[in-house]
C-alpha cells in the first residue's frame, strides 16, 4: 500500500494560498463588529454582531501578490531567523559548538537517552513561559549536531524542540500569549486553575518525552564521529565562545520575559553574539562575515516558509471569510449538552487553527463569542479556556500552516509526512489526555 507522502513544503503552502483564494469565491463574506478592549489592548469581537458584507473575492493574481505581502508581514520573524541562524553558523565555524557537544556526550556517555528529557523539559519550559516557536528555527543546526553525534534520527531535533515547546504551551498555566490572553478575555484571574494545569502539563510531558525517547532508540543508527582535534589555544577560545553563548541565552530569556522584547530586539542580540563569537573565536572580520553569509543561505528556505504560511491568512482576511468560518463553526455548539459542547469547542479550536495559525489571534477572535455561550449553557469559563488551549495549542503540532513547524521540519531534512508519522500517535494520546482534563474539569468544577 502506498504511504502518504506530502508535497514539497513550498508546493503545499502555495496550494493552501490558492485554496484560500478559492474559498473567498465559495464562502459568503461576513464580519463581526469589533471594539477596543482596555484589558488586553486588542480589538475584540462583539458577540452576536456577525453580518454579511459585500463579497470581496481574491483573484488568483492577487493571491500570488499576497505571498510577498505575507513575507512582508512576517518580516520581523524572518529577519530573526536570518540573523540568529547566521550567528549560530559563526559559532559553529569557530569549532566551539562541536567541542561543547563532545563535552556533553562525554558527561552522558552510556546515558545518552537522558539528553532527550533534559532538552525537552528546557524547550517545554520556554513554550510554557513565552510560547517559543519561531525563535527555535535557528537552533535546529545546533540540535542536529547533537542528535547525529548520538546517533538519533534528525527528526528527533524537531521533536525535542518545537514539539516540546508546543506541548508546554498547550498545557501551560501561565503562557501570556495563550492562557494569559484567554483568561483576560474570559474575565478570570490570571494564573487561576494553575495547579490543575500543572498536573496535566506533567502528564502531557511524560507522554511526549516517553514517545520521543522510544522513537529515538528504535531508529538509532551509528553515531557520527567528529575527528577534528583542538589545540589548547583553541580550547580556551572555545570555552569563552560557549560562555558567551550561555550569557546570550540568559539575556535573551530576561529580555523576552521581563523587558517585553519583540523579534527585532532578539535579532539584534543574536547578531551581536555572532560578531563577538567570530572575533573571539579567531575568524576575524572577513571570516565572521563569510560565516554569516553561509548561515543566511542555510536559513533562507526556512525563513521563506514562514512568510508563505503567513500569506494564507492574508488571503483569508482580504476575502473577509475568517469571521464567516468562525461563526459557522461556533454557532452549533449552543444546542449541545454541557460536556459535549466543551469537547465540541476543542474540535472547533482545532479546525480553526488551520486558517488562523496565531494562537493569540485565535483567542481574541473566539473567546468573546464562546464565553457568553458557556455562561448560557452553564459551562465553566475556566473549562472554556482549557478547550481553547488544548484545541489550538495541540494543533500546533500537526498543522502545515504553522510556518515555524514546517520550517523546522524542513531544516531537519525531513518531509512533513515523516513528521506526521512520528507525531500523530503522540498527538492523539495528548488529545485523549485533553479530553480527560476537560471532563475532570467539569466534574470538579474548576
C-alpha positions, -999 to 999 in steps of 0.1 A, spaced: 0 0 0 13 34 -9 21 56 21 10 92 25 36 115 10 33 152 14 43 175 -15 73 198 -11 66 224 16 66 253 -8 41 235 -30 20 226 0 19 262 13 13 277 -22 -16 252 -25 -31 265 7 -28 301 -5 -47 291 -37 -73 272 -16 -79 303 5 -83 322 -28 -109 297 -40 -128 298 -6 -131 336 -10 -154 328 -40 -173 300 -24 -179 313 12 -201 343 19 -181 374 31 -190 385 66 -176 402 97 -181 408 134 -182 442 149 -151 449 170 -142 472 198 -110 481 216 -105 461 248 -87 481 276 -76 449 294 -58 432 266 -51 462 244 -66 444 214 -97 448 192 -121 420 201 -153 409 185 -188 418 197 -209 386 203 -240 384 181 -228 411 157 -219 389 127 -234 402 95 -229 397 58 -209 422 38 -204 426 0 -182 399 -14 -145 407 -19 -132 376 -37 -94 374 -40 -83 369 -76 -56 343 -83 -33 371 -94 -39 390 -61 -33 357 -42 1 355 -58 7 391 -48 -3 382 -13 27 359 -10 53 387 -9 28 406 13 28 377 37 66 378 37 64 414 45 40 409 74 64 382 88 95 403 82 105 407 118 103 369 123 122 362 91 150 386 99 153 370 134 157 336 116 183 350 93 204 369 119 201 342 146 209 315 120 239 334 108 251 339 144 249 301 152 268 294 120 296 317 131 297 300 165 297 266 147 326 277 124 347 286 155 345 249 165 330 258 198 297 240 193 313 207 184 336 210 214 306 217 236 287 187 221 318 165 228 319 176 264 282 170 268 284 135 253 314 127 275 294 135 306 264 114 294 283 85 279 262 54 282 232 75 293 225 94 260 188 89 263 188 113 292 197 141 268 162 140 253 143 146 286 167 174 296 164 192 263 126 186 260 120 200 295 141 231 286 121 238 255 88 229 271 95 254 299 102 281 273 70 271 255 50 274 287 66 307 296 65 326 263 51 304 236 85 298 220 82 288 183 99 309 156 129 315 179 137 278 177 143 278 139 180 290 141 187 265 169 180 235 147 215 232 133 229 230 168 204 203 178 211 184 146 248 182 155 240 168 189 214 142 177 237 130 149 266 126 173 244 104 195 230 85 165 194 96 168 173 104 137 173 140 126 136 144 132 143 140 169 158 175 168 123 188 159 106 166 185 127 178 214 125 215 204 93 228 187 74 196 197 82 200 234 76 238 232 41 233 217 32 207 244 44 231 271 24 260 256 -8 239 252 -9 228 288 8 259 303 -6 275 334 9 309 326 17 313 289 8 350 283 1 345 246 -24 317 252 -39 312 286 -30 348 297 -50 365 269 -78 339 271 -82 344 308 -83 381 305 -110 379 278 -129 355 300 -125 379 329 -108 352 350 -79 359 375 -45 353 359 -29 320 369 -63 307 381 -65 270 377 -27 268 378 -25 237 399 -49 218 377 -30 228 345 4 219 361 -8 184 369 -19 178 333 12 195 319 33 169 338 13 141 323 15 156 288 53 159 290 56 124 302 36 112 272 56 134 248 91 126 262 84 89 265 72 87 229 102 107 217 127 85 236 111 54 223 112 66 187 148 78 190 160 45 205 141 24 179 156 43 150 191 49 164 220 44 139 258 45 143 267 79 157 286 104 135 323 108 146 340 142 145 377 136 142 387 172 144 411 179 172 416 212 191 447 228 203 450 242 238 447 277 225 416 268 205 402 251 235 405 282 256 387 303 228 360 276 226 353 279 263 349 317 260 326 314 230 305 288 247 303 310 279 293 339 256 266 317 241 251 309 275 252 345 286 233 354 254 206 328 262 203 341 297 199 377 284 175 365 257 153 349 283 154 380 305 146 403 276 116 382 264 101 376 299 110 408 317 116 435 291 89 425 266 113 422 237 99 420 202 116 400 174 137 430 164 155 431 197 160 393 197 176 395 162 199 423 173 211 403 203 219 373 181 237 395 156 259 409 184 265 373 195 277 363 160 301 392 157 316 387 192 319 349 188 336 353 154 362 377 167 368 358 199 369 325 181 396 337 157 376 340 125 385 377 120 362 402 104 362 386 70 358 351 83 329 362 105 312 380 76 316 349 54 302 327 81 271 349 84 266 346 47 267 308 49 242 310 78 219 333 57 220 308 29 212 279 51 183 297 68 168 311 36 144 282 29 131 280 64 126 318 66 107 318 33 83 291 45 73 313 75 63 341 50 44 317 27 24 304 57 15 340 67 2 346 32 -26 321 37 -41 342 64 -36 374 44 -58 360 16 -85 348 40 -86 383 56 -88 400 22 -117 377 13 -134 386 46 -142 350 53 -123 344 85 -153 356 106 -176 336 84 -157 304 92 -156 312 130 -194 320 131 -203 288 112 -182 266 135 -192 281 168 -230 285 163 -240 248 165 -223 244 200 -252 262 217 -276 232 212 -253 205 227 -252 192 263 -225 209 285 -198 182 283 -204 177 245 -203 214 240 -170 217 258 -155 189 238 -170 204 207 -151 236 215 -119 216 214 -128 204 179 -138 239 168 -105 254 180 -85 226 163 -103 232 130 -100 270 133 -63 268 139 -57 257 103 -69 291 88 -60 311 119 -24 300 128 -19 326 155 -29 313 190 -32 348 204 -52 360 173 -75 329 177 -81 338 214 -91 373 205 -114 361 178 -131 333 196 -132 340 234 -157 369 232 -180 345 213 -176 314 233 -175 329 269 -211 342 266 -221 308 251 -205 290 280 -224 312 305 -257 305 287 -253 267 289 -237 266 324 -202 257 314 -173 270 335 -153 298 319 -121 281 330 -131 250 311 -139 272 280 -103 285 283 -90 249 286 -108 239 255 -92 268 236 -57 259 249 -59 222 241 -76 226 207 -55 254 193 -23 246 212 -21 209 203 -29 217 167 4 235 165 20 200 164 3 189 132 -9 218 111 11 226 79 0 262 82 23 266 112 52 283 94 77 276 122 68 239 124 72 235 86 104 254 86 119 233 114 109 200 99 124 211 66 155 223 84 159 188 98 160 175 62 127 156 68 94 156 48 63 166 65 47 132 60 77 118 80 69 142 108 32 132 107 40 95 110 61 103 141 37 129 157 2 116 150 2 88 176 15 112 202 -9 139 192 -39 115 196 -26 105 230 -23 141 241 -57 149 226 -72 120 247 -55 135 278 -70 168 269 -105 152 268 -99 137 302 -88 171 315 -120 187 302 -142 160 317 -124 161 350 -125 200 350 -163 199 345 -167 172 372 -146 191 399 -160 225 389 -128 244 382 
